[in-house]
Amino acid sequence: MKKILVLTDFTPNAAHAAEAALRLSAALGLRILLYHTLQSVPLIPGDSDDPYVAETAGVLFENSREHLQQEAERLEKLAGNSSYAVPDIENTNGDGSISDVIEKLSADPEIEMIIMGGRSGGAMEHLLTGSDTAAVIRKAVKPVLIIPAAVNWDIPKKFVFASDFGEADIAAVKFLLGLSNLPGFQLDVMHVIKQGEVVTDVSSEVAFRKYLAQNQVNYIQVFGDVQQALQQYCRENNSDVLAITHGHHSFISRIFGHSESEAIIAGKQLAVLIFPPGFKP
């Protein structure tokens, strides 16, 4: 059975994201894998053969395992008191930076997606700091769902995929259509044309729109600023998740490249699903 990989650092925001993962996994019939990684224990100068470092690392690993088990039990209790099924919840930990381990973790064929938390201000914190979040997005090979603290939906229903007709867009839409058994599922694909933009090669657009038509996916095309158009559409349609591909030269920077774009992630009850450069369907 497929799994959702939930990254946790045991903070309230990570716990909030894990609860969202719990509901989503129950709706999709997926298992949960809770994962916590410990940064490498720094070497402490001392006498030769000093066991202090090894003992410290052992204590930290044991503490991590205990916290993971407590979090798994908390989620099982929440599910048991709800109307949805209790998914299988596994947990494991490792060492090193999340940047070092996320590619191997996400390459597991059983992993369907990754879920991580974000705080109210739109930035990641603690283990999931900005740099680590960027590393997850850059090195993961499965979609990454970022759940801000402001998100309080039960199960996401309305997805908006922002397309620039990139190579990965069809694969991304295929993944999103795989979520169609979610109650009330709705997928809109949106392309924003900037004022004055001139496109000379439309072959990718033609192929992409043909695929959308074959699968009866709603397509919206508007003119204007990318950020403003997406924010307005998601706000007016009460969207739950904004999905976007993140290629090596992605237009994601056009959306998340300015501080005002934090409103997309925070304050709008909107989660962001990012398809990383290494995404492998």
ChimeraX commands (.cxc) that place a marker at each C-alpha (Angstrom):
marker #1 position 0.00,0.00,0.00 radius 0.5
marker #1 position 1.23,3.52,-0.80 radius 0.5
marker #1 position 2.30,5.92,1.94 radius 0.5
marker #1 position 2.37,9.61,2.74 radius 0.5
marker #1 position 5.76,10.64,4.10 radius 0.5
marker #1 position 5.18,13.16,6.90 radius 0.5
marker #1 position 8.24,15.15,7.98 radius 0.5
marker #1 position 8.10,16.22,11.60 radius 0.5
marker #1 position 10.21,18.17,14.06 radius 0.5
marker #1 position 7.62,17.80,16.85 radius 0.5
marker #1 position 6.58,21.47,16.75 radius 0.5
marker #1 position 2.91,22.56,16.78 radius 0.5
marker #1 position 3.06,23.40,13.07 radius 0.5
marker #1 position 4.44,19.96,12.24 radius 0.5
marker #1 position 1.70,18.40,14.37 radius 0.5
marker #1 position -0.90,20.46,12.49 radius 0.5
marker #1 position 0.46,19.19,9.15 radius 0.5
marker #1 position 0.45,15.61,10.46 radius 0.5
marker #1 position -3.24,15.95,11.35 radius 0.5
marker #1 position -3.97,17.13,7.82 radius 0.5
marker #1 position -1.99,14.16,6.51 radius 0.5
marker #1 position -4.07,11.88,8.73 radius 0.5
marker #1 position -7.33,13.02,7.17 radius 0.5
marker #1 position -5.93,12.96,3.65 radius 0.5
marker #1 position -4.46,9.48,4.04 radius 0.5
marker #1 position -7.75,8.14,5.37 radius 0.5
marker #1 position -9.63,9.58,2.38 radius 0.5
marker #1 position -7.11,8.18,-0.12 radius 0.5
marker #1 position -6.59,4.81,1.57 radius 0.5
marker #1 position -2.88,5.47,2.19 radius 0.5
marker #1 position -0.60,4.67,5.09 radius 0.5
marker #1 position 1.46,7.28,6.95 radius 0.5
marker #1 position 5.20,7.23,7.55 radius 0.5
marker #1 position 6.28,9.74,10.21 radius 0.5
marker #1 position 9.93,10.70,9.84 radius 0.5
marker #1 position 12.27,12.74,12.00 radius 0.5
marker #1 position 15.93,13.34,11.25 radius 0.5
marker #1 position 18.60,14.42,13.72 radius 0.5
marker #1 position 21.38,16.74,12.73 radius 0.5
marker #1 position 24.81,15.18,13.20 radius 0.5
marker #1 position 26.02,15.41,16.79 radius 0.5
marker #1 position 29.00,17.81,16.93 radius 0.5
marker #1 position 32.32,16.42,18.08 radius 0.5
marker #1 position 33.24,17.51,21.58 radius 0.5
marker #1 position 36.95,17.90,22.40 radius 0.5
marker #1 position 38.11,15.65,25.21 radius 0.5
marker #1 position 40.27,12.74,26.15 radius 0.5
marker #1 position 40.82,10.00,23.60 radius 0.5
marker #1 position 38.24,7.23,23.54 radius 0.5
marker #1 position 35.81,9.55,25.32 radius 0.5
marker #1 position 32.36,7.90,25.01 radius 0.5
marker #1 position 30.53,11.18,25.56 radius 0.5
marker #1 position 29.65,11.82,21.91 radius 0.5
marker #1 position 28.40,8.27,21.33 radius 0.5
marker #1 position 26.32,8.37,24.50 radius 0.5
marker #1 position 24.84,11.75,23.56 radius 0.5
marker #1 position 23.90,10.51,20.09 radius 0.5
marker #1 position 22.27,7.44,21.60 radius 0.5
marker #1 position 20.20,9.55,23.99 radius 0.5
marker #1 position 19.08,11.84,21.17 radius 0.5
marker #1 position 18.07,8.93,18.95 radius 0.5
marker #1 position 16.12,7.32,21.77 radius 0.5
marker #1 position 14.40,10.62,22.53 radius 0.5
marker #1 position 13.51,10.99,18.85 radius 0.5
marker #1 position 12.03,7.48,18.75 radius 0.5
marker #1 position 9.95,8.17,21.85 radius 0.5
marker #1 position 8.58,11.40,20.40 radius 0.5
marker #1 position 7.75,9.64,17.12 radius 0.5
marker #1 position 5.88,6.90,18.94 radius 0.5
marker #1 position 3.96,9.46,21.00 radius 0.5
marker #1 position 3.02,11.37,17.84 radius 0.5
marker #1 position 1.87,8.16,16.13 radius 0.5
marker #1 position -0.28,7.29,19.14 radius 0.5
marker #1 position -1.74,10.81,19.21 radius 0.5
marker #1 position -2.73,10.55,15.54 radius 0.5
marker #1 position -4.24,7.09,16.04 radius 0.5
marker #1 position -6.31,8.42,18.93 radius 0.5
marker #1 position -7.51,11.38,16.82 radius 0.5
marker #1 position -8.53,9.05,14.01 radius 0.5
marker #1 position -10.23,6.70,16.46 radius 0.5
marker #1 position -12.40,9.56,17.71 radius 0.5
marker #1 position -13.36,10.63,14.18 radius 0.5
marker #1 position -15.71,9.35,11.52 radius 0.5
marker #1 position -12.93,8.29,9.14 radius 0.5
marker #1 position -10.86,5.13,9.12 radius 0.5
marker #1 position -7.67,4.84,11.13 radius 0.5
marker #1 position -4.77,4.53,8.66 radius 0.5
marker #1 position -1.69,2.43,9.40 radius 0.5
marker #1 position 0.92,4.73,10.93 radius 0.5
marker #1 position 4.60,3.85,10.86 radius 0.5
marker #1 position 7.48,5.92,12.19 radius 0.5
marker #1 position 11.23,5.99,11.79 radius 0.5
marker #1 position 14.14,8.36,12.31 radius 0.5
marker #1 position 17.57,8.98,10.87 radius 0.5
marker #1 position 20.53,11.30,11.10 radius 0.5
marker #1 position 21.94,14.04,8.94 radius 0.5
marker #1 position 20.29,17.03,7.35 radius 0.5
marker #1 position 16.95,16.63,5.62 radius 0.5
marker #1 position 18.79,17.63,2.45 radius 0.5
marker #1 position 20.98,14.54,2.80 radius 0.5
marker #1 position 18.16,12.04,3.25 radius 0.5
marker #1 position 15.08,13.30,1.41 radius 0.5
marker #1 position 16.01,12.03,-2.06 radius 0.5
marker #1 position 16.50,8.45,-0.87 radius 0.5
marker #1 position 13.42,8.57,1.36 radius 0.5
marker #1 position 11.15,9.91,-1.36 radius 0.5
marker #1 position 12.54,7.49,-3.97 radius 0.5
marker #1 position 10.87,4.60,-2.13 radius 0.5
marker #1 position 8.22,3.39,-4.62 radius 0.5
marker #1 position 5.70,3.16,-1.77 radius 0.5
marker #1 position 5.91,6.90,-1.06 radius 0.5
marker #1 position 3.12,8.76,-2.85 radius 0.5
marker #1 position 3.76,12.29,-1.57 radius 0.5
marker #1 position 5.50,14.28,1.16 radius 0.5
marker #1 position 3.74,16.53,3.67 radius 0.5
marker #1 position 5.45,19.20,5.72 radius 0.5
marker #1 position 4.30,22.14,7.82 radius 0.5
marker #1 position 4.49,25.88,7.40 radius 0.5
marker #1 position 3.81,28.63,9.92 radius 0.5
marker #1 position 1.34,31.50,9.75 radius 0.5
marker #1 position 3.85,33.89,8.22 radius 0.5
marker #1 position 4.33,31.60,5.24 radius 0.5
marker #1 position 7.94,30.66,6.07 radius 0.5
marker #1 position 9.08,27.28,7.33 radius 0.5
marker #1 position 10.54,26.95,10.80 radius 0.5
marker #1 position 12.82,24.79,12.93 radius 0.5
marker #1 position 13.69,21.59,11.03 radius 0.5
marker #1 position 11.64,22.83,8.09 radius 0.5
marker #1 position 13.40,26.18,7.82 radius 0.5
marker #1 position 13.57,28.07,4.56 radius 0.5
marker #1 position 16.83,26.45,3.49 radius 0.5
marker #1 position 15.67,22.95,4.42 radius 0.5
marker #1 position 12.32,23.47,2.72 radius 0.5
marker #1 position 14.14,24.55,-0.42 radius 0.5
marker #1 position 16.33,21.44,-0.15 radius 0.5
marker #1 position 13.27,19.19,0.15 radius 0.5
marker #1 position 11.69,20.76,-2.91 radius 0.5
marker #1 position 14.96,20.64,-4.84 radius 0.5
marker #1 position 15.92,17.03,-4.02 radius 0.5
marker #1 position 12.66,15.15,-3.46 radius 0.5
marker #1 position 11.32,12.98,-6.25 radius 0.5
marker #1 position 7.69,13.02,-5.09 radius 0.5
marker #1 position 5.23,15.92,-4.77 radius 0.5
marker #1 position 5.65,18.07,-1.64 radius 0.5
marker #1 position 2.50,19.38,0.08 radius 0.5
marker #1 position 3.17,22.35,2.37 radius 0.5
marker #1 position 0.45,22.85,5.02 radius 0.5
marker #1 position 0.44,26.33,6.59 radius 0.5
marker #1 position -0.82,26.77,10.14 radius 0.5
marker #1 position -3.79,28.76,8.80 radius 0.5
marker #1 position -5.16,25.79,6.85 radius 0.5
marker #1 position -8.11,24.20,8.65 radius 0.5
marker #1 position -9.87,22.22,5.93 radius 0.5
marker #1 position -11.03,18.72,6.78 radius 0.5
marker #1 position -10.11,17.13,3.45 radius 0.5
marker #1 position -9.02,19.24,0.46 radius 0.5
marker #1 position -11.51,19.37,-2.40 radius 0.5
marker #1 position -10.63,22.22,-4.74 radius 0.5
marker #1 position -7.25,22.08,-6.46 radius 0.5
marker #1 position -5.84,24.73,-8.78 radius 0.5
marker #1 position -2.85,23.83,-10.96 radius 0.5
marker #1 position -0.87,26.81,-12.25 radius 0.5
marker #1 position 0.58,25.86,-15.62 radius 0.5
marker #1 position 3.21,27.43,-17.83 radius 0.5
marker #1 position 3.04,24.50,-20.30 radius 0.5
marker #1 position 6.28,23.07,-18.94 radius 0.5
marker #1 position 7.51,19.55,-19.68 radius 0.5
marker #1 position 6.35,18.23,-16.30 radius 0.5
marker #1 position 2.84,19.68,-16.42 radius 0.5
marker #1 position 1.09,16.66,-17.95 radius 0.5
marker #1 position 2.69,14.33,-15.37 radius 0.5
marker #1 position 1.60,16.71,-12.62 radius 0.5
marker #1 position -1.99,16.76,-13.85 radius 0.5
marker #1 position -1.99,12.96,-14.06 radius 0.5
marker #1 position -0.96,12.85,-10.40 radius 0.5
marker #1 position -3.69,15.31,-9.45 radius 0.5
marker #1 position -6.32,13.30,-11.33 radius 0.5
marker #1 position -5.21,10.35,-9.22 radius 0.5
marker #1 position -6.70,12.21,-6.25 radius 0.5
marker #1 position -10.14,12.32,-7.89 radius 0.5
marker #1 position -11.63,9.88,-5.38 radius 0.5
marker #1 position -11.44,12.58,-2.72 radius 0.5
marker #1 position -14.98,13.65,-1.75 radius 0.5
marker #1 position -16.00,16.68,-3.82 radius 0.5
marker #1 position -12.75,16.67,-5.82 radius 0.5
marker #1 position -12.40,19.51,-8.31 radius 0.5
marker #1 position -9.41,20.38,-10.49 radius 0.5
marker #1 position -8.97,23.63,-12.38 radius 0.5
marker #1 position -5.91,24.28,-14.55 radius 0.5
marker #1 position -5.00,27.93,-14.89 radius 0.5
marker #1 position -2.55,29.71,-17.18 radius 0.5
marker #1 position -1.76,33.39,-16.70 radius 0.5
marker #1 position -0.55,35.39,-19.69 radius 0.5
marker #1 position 1.45,38.45,-18.71 radius 0.5
marker #1 position 0.62,41.68,-20.49 radius 0.5
marker #1 position 2.86,42.05,-23.53 radius 0.5
marker #1 position 4.01,38.43,-23.44 radius 0.5
marker #1 position 4.69,37.00,-26.91 radius 0.5
marker #1 position 4.80,33.25,-27.48 radius 0.5
marker #1 position 6.37,31.98,-30.70 radius 0.5
marker #1 position 6.25,28.21,-30.08 radius 0.5
marker #1 position 2.80,26.96,-29.08 radius 0.5
marker #1 position 3.45,23.23,-29.56 radius 0.5
marker #1 position 3.70,22.52,-25.82 radius 0.5
marker #1 position 0.50,24.46,-25.17 radius 0.5
marker #1 position -1.37,22.58,-27.89 radius 0.5
marker #1 position -0.28,19.18,-26.53 radius 0.5
marker #1 position -1.12,20.12,-22.96 radius 0.5
marker #1 position -4.55,21.54,-23.75 radius 0.5
marker #1 position -5.34,18.47,-25.87 radius 0.5
marker #1 position -4.53,16.27,-22.86 radius 0.5
marker #1 position -6.78,18.41,-20.64 radius 0.5
marker #1 position -9.65,18.17,-23.12 radius 0.5
marker #1 position -9.30,14.40,-23.38 radius 0.5
marker #1 position -9.56,14.14,-19.59 radius 0.5
marker #1 position -12.32,16.76,-19.27 radius 0.5
marker #1 position -10.24,19.02,-17.04 radius 0.5
marker #1 position -11.45,22.60,-16.62 radius 0.5
marker #1 position -9.00,25.11,-18.15 radius 0.5
marker #1 position -8.86,28.83,-17.39 radius 0.5
marker #1 position -6.71,31.39,-19.20 radius 0.5
marker #1 position -6.42,34.97,-17.98 radius 0.5
marker #1 position -4.26,38.02,-18.61 radius 0.5
marker #1 position -2.43,39.91,-15.90 radius 0.5
marker #1 position 0.06,39.55,-13.08 radius 0.5
marker #1 position 0.71,35.91,-12.14 radius 0.5
marker #1 position 0.58,36.44,-8.39 radius 0.5
marker #1 position -2.50,38.63,-8.40 radius 0.5
marker #1 position -4.42,36.45,-10.85 radius 0.5
marker #1 position -3.75,33.26,-8.89 radius 0.5
marker #1 position -4.54,34.86,-5.55 radius 0.5
marker #1 position -7.78,36.34,-6.84 radius 0.5
marker #1 position -8.92,33.10,-8.46 radius 0.5
marker #1 position -8.09,30.96,-5.42 radius 0.5
marker #1 position -9.80,33.46,-3.12 radius 0.5
marker #1 position -12.97,33.79,-5.21 radius 0.5
marker #1 position -13.29,30.03,-5.69 radius 0.5
marker #1 position -12.38,29.04,-2.12 radius 0.5
marker #1 position -9.58,26.83,-3.40 radius 0.5
marker #1 position -7.87,24.49,-0.93 radius 0.5
marker #1 position -4.61,23.66,-2.71 radius 0.5
marker #1 position -2.48,25.51,-5.25 radius 0.5
marker #1 position -0.35,23.06,-7.25 radius 0.5
marker #1 position 2.67,24.03,-9.29 radius 0.5
marker #1 position 5.70,22.46,-10.96 radius 0.5
marker #1 position 9.17,23.54,-9.88 radius 0.5
marker #1 position 11.63,22.93,-12.69 radius 0.5
marker #1 position 15.26,23.94,-12.61 radius 0.5
marker #1 position 14.25,27.16,-14.39 radius 0.5
marker #1 position 10.71,27.26,-13.14 radius 0.5
marker #1 position 8.29,30.14,-13.17 radius 0.5
marker #1 position 7.68,29.30,-9.51 radius 0.5
marker #1 position 9.98,32.24,-8.76 radius 0.5
marker #1 position 7.42,34.48,-10.44 radius 0.5
marker #1 position 4.92,33.43,-7.80 radius 0.5
marker #1 position 7.01,32.99,-4.67 radius 0.5
marker #1 position 9.76,35.46,-5.42 radius 0.5
marker #1 position 8.34,38.36,-3.42 radius 0.5
marker #1 position 7.27,38.80,0.18 radius 0.5
marker #1 position 3.70,39.66,-0.73 radius 0.5
marker #1 position 3.31,36.19,-2.20 radius 0.5
marker #1 position 3.24,34.81,1.37 radius 0.5
marker #1 position -0.47,35.55,1.22 radius 0.5
marker #1 position -0.83,32.61,-1.15 radius 0.5
marker #1 position 0.40,30.21,1.52 radius 0.5
marker #1 position -0.70,32.02,4.67 radius 0.5
marker #1 position -3.95,33.68,5.60 radius 0.5
marker #1 position -5.84,32.29,2.62 radius 0.5
marker #1 position -6.42,28.80,4.06 radius 0.5
marker #1 position -4.41,27.58,1.08 radius 0.5
marker #1 position -1.89,24.75,0.97 radius 0.5
marker #1 position 0.71,24.48,-1.78 radius 0.5
marker #1 position 1.54,21.25,-3.62 radius 0.5
marker #1 position 4.88,21.50,-5.40 radius 0.5
marker #1 position 6.12,19.07,-8.04 radius 0.5
marker #1 position 9.92,19.18,-7.65 radius 0.5
marker #1 position 12.43,19.08,-10.50 radius 0.5
marker #1 position 13.14,15.40,-9.85 radius 0.5
marker #1 position 9.47,14.39,-9.75 radius 0.5
marker #1 position 9.11,10.81,-10.97 radius 0.5
marker #1 position 5.49,9.68,-11.51 radius 0.5
marker link #1:1,2 radius 0.2
marker link #1:2,3 radius 0.2
marker link #1:3,4 radius 0.2
marker link #1:4,5 radius 0.2
marker link #1:5,6 radius 0.2
marker link #1:6,7 radius 0.2
marker link #1:7,8 radius 0.2
marker link #1:8,9 radius 0.2
marker link #1:9,10 radius 0.2
marker link #1:10,11 radius 0.2
marker link #1:11,12 radius 0.2
marker link #1:12,13 radius 0.2
marker link #1:13,14 radius 0.2
marker link #1:14,15 radius 0.2
marker link #1:15,16 radius 0.2
marker link #1:16,17 radius 0.2
marker link #1:17,18 radius 0.2
marker link #1:18,19 radius 0.2
marker link #1:19,20 radius 0.2
marker link #1:20,21 radius 0.2
marker link #1:21,22 radius 0.2
marker link #1:22,23 radius 0.2
marker link #1:23,24 radius 0.2
marker link #1:24,25 radius 0.2
marker link #1:25,26 radius 0.2
marker link #1:26,27 radius 0.2
marker link #1:27,28 radius 0.2
marker link #1:28,29 radius 0.2
marker link #1:29,30 radius 0.2
marker link #1:30,31 radius 0.2
marker link #1:31,32 radius 0.2
marker link #1:32,33 radius 0.2
marker link #1:33,34 radius 0.2
marker link #1:34,35 radius 0.2
marker link #1:35,36 radius 0.2
marker link #1:36,37 radius 0.2
marker link #1:37,38 radius 0.2
marker link #1:38,39 radius 0.2
marker link #1:39,40 radius 0.2
marker link #1:40,41 radius 0.2
marker link #1:41,42 radius 0.2
marker link #1:42,43 radius 0.2
marker link #1:43,44 radius 0.2
marker link #1:44,45 radius 0.2
marker link #1:45,46 radius 0.2
marker link #1:46,47 radius 0.2
marker link #1:47,48 radius 0.2
marker link #1:48,49 radius 0.2
marker link #1:49,50 radius 0.2
marker link #1:50,51 radius 0.2
marker link #1:51,52 radius 0.2
marker link #1:52,53 radius 0.2
marker link #1:53,54 radius 0.2
marker link #1:54,55 radius 0.2
marker link #1:55,56 radius 0.2
marker link #1:56,57 radius 0.2
marker link #1:57,58 radius 0.2
marker link #1:58,59 radius 0.2
marker link #1:59,60 radius 0.2
marker link #1:60,61 radius 0.2
marker link #1:61,62 radius 0.2
marker link #1:62,63 radius 0.2
marker link #1:63,64 radius 0.2
marker link #1:64,65 radius 0.2
marker link #1:65,66 radius 0.2
marker link #1:66,67 radius 0.2
marker link #1:67,68 radius 0.2
marker link #1:68,69 radius 0.2
marker link #1:69,70 radius 0.2
marker link #1:70,71 radius 0.2
marker link #1:71,72 radius 0.2
marker link #1:72,73 radius 0.2
marker link #1:73,74 radius 0.2
marker link #1:74,75 radius 0.2
marker link #1:75,76 radius 0.2
marker link #1:76,77 radius 0.2
marker link #1:77,78 radius 0.2
marker link #1:78,79 radius 0.2
marker link #1:79,80 radius 0.2
marker link #1:80,81 radius 0.2
marker link #1:81,82 radius 0.2
marker link #1:82,83 radius 0.2
marker link #1:83,84 radius 0.2
marker link #1:84,85 radius 0.2
marker link #1:85,86 radius 0.2
marker link #1:86,87 radius 0.2
marker link #1:87,88 radius 0.2
marker link #1:88,89 radius 0.2
marker link #1:89,90 radius 0.2
marker link #1:90,91 radius 0.2
marker link #1:91,92 radius 0.2
marker link #1:92,93 radius 0.2
marker link #1:93,94 radius 0.2
marker link #1:94,95 radius 0.2
marker link #1:95,96 radius 0.2
marker link #1:96,97 radius 0.2
marker link #1:97,98 radius 0.2
marker link #1:98,99 radius 0.2
marker link #1:99,100 radius 0.2
marker link #1:100,101 radius 0.2
marker link #1:101,102 radius 0.2
marker link #1:102,103 radius 0.2
marker link #1:103,104 radius 0.2
marker link #1:104,105 radius 0.2
marker link #1:105,106 radius 0.2
marker link #1:106,107 radius 0.2
marker link #1:107,108 radius 0.2
marker link #1:108,109 radius 0.2
marker link #1:109,110 radius 0.2
marker link #1:110,111 radius 0.2
marker link #1:111,112 radius 0.2
marker link #1:112,113 radius 0.2
marker link #1:113,114 radius 0.2
marker link #1:114,115 radius 0.2
marker link #1:115,116 radius 0.2
marker link #1:116,117 radius 0.2
marker link #1:117,118 radius 0.2
marker link #1:118,119 radius 0.2
marker link #1:119,120 radius 0.2
marker link #1:120,121 radius 0.2
marker link #1:121,122 radius 0.2
marker link #1:122,123 radius 0.2
marker link #1:123,124 radius 0.2
marker link #1:124,125 radius 0.2
marker link #1:125,126 radius 0.2
marker link #1:126,127 radius 0.2
marker link #1:127,128 radius 0.2
marker link #1:128,129 radius 0.2
marker link #1:129,130 radius 0.2
marker link #1:130,131 radius 0.2
marker link #1:131,132 radius 0.2
marker link #1:132,133 radius 0.2
marker link #1:133,134 radius 0.2
marker link #1:134,135 radius 0.2
marker link #1:135,136 radius 0.2
marker link #1:136,137 radius 0.2
marker link #1:137,138 radius 0.2
marker link #1:138,139 radius 0.2
marker link #1:139,140 radius 0.2
marker link #1:140,141 radius 0.2
marker link #1:141,142 radius 0.2
marker link #1:142,143 radius 0.2
marker link #1:143,144 radius 0.2
marker link #1:144,145 radius 0.2
marker link #1:145,146 radius 0.2
marker link #1:146,147 radius 0.2
marker link #1:147,148 radius 0.2
marker link #1:148,149 radius 0.2
marker link #1:149,150 radius 0.2
marker link #1:150,151 radius 0.2
marker link #1:151,152 radius 0.2
marker link #1:152,153 radius 0.2
marker link #1:153,154 radius 0.2
marker link #1:154,155 radius 0.2
marker link #1:155,156 radius 0.2
marker link #1:156,157 radius 0.2
marker link #1:157,158 radius 0.2
marker link #1:158,159 radius 0.2
marker link #1:159,160 radius 0.2
marker link #1:160,161 radius 0.2
marker link #1:161,162 radius 0.2
marker link #1:162,163 radius 0.2
marker link #1:163,164 radius 0.2
marker link #1:164,165 radius 0.2
marker link #1:165,166 radius 0.2
marker link #1:166,167 radius 0.2
marker link #1:167,168 radius 0.2
marker link #1:168,169 radius 0.2
marker link #1:169,170 radius 0.2
marker link #1:170,171 radius 0.2
marker link #1:171,172 radius 0.2
marker link #1:172,173 radius 0.2
marker link #1:173,174 radius 0.2
marker link #1:174,175 radius 0.2
marker link #1:175,176 radius 0.2
marker link #1:176,177 radius 0.2
marker link #1:177,178 radius 0.2
marker link #1:178,179 radius 0.2
marker link #1:179,180 radius 0.2
marker link #1:180,181 radius 0.2
marker link #1:181,182 radius 0.2
marker link #1:182,183 radius 0.2
marker link #1:183,184 radius 0.2
marker link #1:184,185 radius 0.2
marker link #1:185,186 radius 0.2
marker link #1:186,187 radius 0.2
marker link #1:187,188 radius 0.2
marker link #1:188,189 radius 0.2
marker link #1:189,190 radius 0.2
marker link #1:190,191 radius 0.2
marker link #1:191,192 radius 0.2
marker link #1:192,193 radius 0.2
marker link #1:193,194 radius 0.2
marker link #1:194,195 radius 0.2
marker link #1:195,196 radius 0.2
marker link #1:196,197 radius 0.2
marker link #1:197,198 radius 0.2
marker link #1:198,199 radius 0.2
marker link #1:199,200 radius 0.2
marker link #1:200,201 radius 0.2
marker link #1:201,202 radius 0.2
marker link #1:202,203 radius 0.2
marker link #1:203,204 radius 0.2
marker link #1:204,205 radius 0.2
marker link #1:205,206 radius 0.2
marker link #1:206,207 radius 0.2
marker link #1:207,208 radius 0.2
marker link #1:208,209 radius 0.2
marker link #1:209,210 radius 0.2
marker link #1:210,211 radius 0.2
marker link #1:211,212 radius 0.2
marker link #1:212,213 radius 0.2
marker link #1:213,214 radius 0.2
marker link #1:214,215 radius 0.2
marker link #1:215,216 radius 0.2
marker link #1:216,217 radius 0.2
marker link #1:217,218 radius 0.2
marker link #1:218,219 radius 0.2
marker link #1:219,220 radius 0.2
marker link #1:220,221 radius 0.2
marker link #1:221,222 radius 0.2
marker link #1:222,223 radius 0.2
marker link #1:223,224 radius 0.2
marker link #1:224,225 radius 0.2
marker link #1:225,226 radius 0.2
marker link #1:226,227 radius 0.2
marker link #1:227,228 radius 0.2
marker link #1:228,229 radius 0.2
marker link #1:229,230 radius 0.2
marker link #1:230,231 radius 0.2
marker link #1:231,232 radius 0.2
marker link #1:232,233 radius 0.2
marker link #1:233,234 radius 0.2
marker link #1:234,235 radius 0.2
marker link #1:235,236 radius 0.2
marker link #1:236,237 radius 0.2
marker link #1:237,238 radius 0.2
marker link #1:238,239 radius 0.2
marker link #1:239,240 radius 0.2
marker link #1:240,241 radius 0.2
marker link #1:241,242 radius 0.2
marker link #1:242,243 radius 0.2
marker link #1:243,244 radius 0.2
marker link #1:244,245 radius 0.2
marker link #1:245,246 radius 0.2
marker link #1:246,247 radius 0.2
marker link #1:247,248 radius 0.2
marker link #1:248,249 radius 0.2
marker link #1:249,250 radius 0.2
marker link #1:250,251 radius 0.2
marker link #1:251,252 radius 0.2
marker link #1:252,253 radius 0.2
marker link #1:253,254 radius 0.2
marker link #1:254,255 radius 0.2
marker link #1:255,256 radius 0.2
marker link #1:256,257 radius 0.2
marker link #1:257,258 radius 0.2
marker link #1:258,259 radius 0.2
marker link #1:259,260 radius 0.2
marker link #1:260,261 radius 0.2
marker link #1:261,262 radius 0.2
marker link #1:262,263 radius 0.2
marker link #1:263,264 radius 0.2
marker link #1:264,265 radius 0.2
marker link #1:265,266 radius 0.2
marker link #1:266,267 radius 0.2
marker link #1:267,268 radius 0.2
marker link #1:268,269 radius 0.2
marker link #1:269,270 radius 0.2
marker link #1:270,271 radius 0.2
marker link #1:271,272 radius 0.2
marker link #1:272,273 radius 0.2
marker link #1:273,274 radius 0.2
marker link #1:274,275 radius 0.2
marker link #1:275,276 radius 0.2
marker link #1:276,277 radius 0.2
marker link #1:277,278 radius 0.2
marker link #1:278,279 radius 0.2
marker link #1:279,280 radius 0.2
marker link #1:280,281 radius 0.2
view
